């Protein structure tokens, strides 16, 4: 991994298969994670329709995450949202290049394009418990 991960701004999780997931801690951290730290091919996640952390699944050169990795990152996004206690949470997922900021919008608020929705149970990877 060639990017320095600031543990003061992000929570870091390791998924099965060696995938790294980051979650922002504050609105400002979410915005930084989504708009400055994210690379175009990273996967971006956020619980749909409720406040929560912006979550990135860091893309590795020459590797595509499988469905298990994508669902694992979506579960982290659901966990770090106001919907944490729900059985299933719809989570939007898109690539980093499809996350933008609208001029004048509040800190931490972004606009996404080409998103898909995954319905997942909130949770953290077993190695983080």
N, C-alpha and C positions, 0 to 999 in steps of 0.2 A: 504494500500500500504506500503510495507516494504522497499522500495527503496527511498533514498533521492534524490529529483529532484533539480538540480542546475539551477536556472533561469538565471544565467549568461551564461550557455552553451546551454540551450534548451528553446524553446518556448513550452508552455503547453496549451493544449486544452482539453475541456471536451465534449464528444459526448453524444447524447441522450442514455439513458440506463446506464449512469455512467462510460463509457469507457474513459480512459485517453490516449491522443495522445501527443507524443513529437516530435519536429522537431529541428534538429541541426541548429546552427547559422553560423558556419564557417566550413571549410574543416576539421580542427582538431576536432571540436565538433562533426561533422558527424562521423568521424572515432571512436571517443570515444563512442558515442551513439551506433554505430553498433557493435563494437567489444568488448567493455568492459562493457557497461551498459546493453545491451540487454541480456535477458534470452533466452534460446533455443526455448521456445514456444511463445515468443512475435512475433507479425507480423511486418515485415519490408517492407517499401514502398519507391519507388523512381520513379520519372518521367522517362520514358524510352527515351533514346537517347538524353538527354539534361541535362545541369548542374542544380542542385537543392539540396535541403536539403534531408538528410536521415530522414525518419519518422518511428516512432515505435508506434504500438498500443499495449499497455501493457496488457499482458495476466493475467487474474485473475484465481486463483485456482478454479477448478470445474466449470468454465464457458467458453463457446465458443462464440465468437462474431458472430452476425448474418450478413447477407448480407448488411444491412443498416450501421452497424458499420464499416465493411470493406470498403465500398464505401465512407463513411465519412472520414476515415483516408486517403484513396487514394486521395480524393479531397484536403485534406490538403497538401499532397505531390505535387500535381499538382500546387496548389497555390504558394508554396515555390519553384518554378522552373522557368526557363527562358521561359517556355511555358504558363505562367500564363494568358496571354491574348487570348489563343486559346479557341474555344468552347468545344472541347473534347481533353483530353490528355491521351495517354496510360501510365499507371502506373504499374510498376512491383511490385509484392507482393510475399513474401516468408516468411518462419519462420526465426527467429534469428539464429538458428543452421545452416542455409544454407547460411550464409553471412561470407565470409573469406577475408583475405588479401593476395595478391600475393607479395612475397618477392621483394623488390625494387620498388614497385609501389608508385606513388605519395601519399601524405597525403590526406586522404578522398576518395581515390579510392578503391573500394572493388569488389570482385567477388561473384556472387550469383548463386545458383543451385536451381533446382526445382521451378522456378518462374512461376507464372501465370500473365496474364495481364488484368487489368481492365481499361476500357475507361470511364473516368469521366470528369465532368465539374470542373474546379478549383474553390475552395471556402473554406471558414472557417465556423466552426459551428456557428449557430445563436448567441449563448451565448458569443462569442468572439468579435462580432462586436460592 
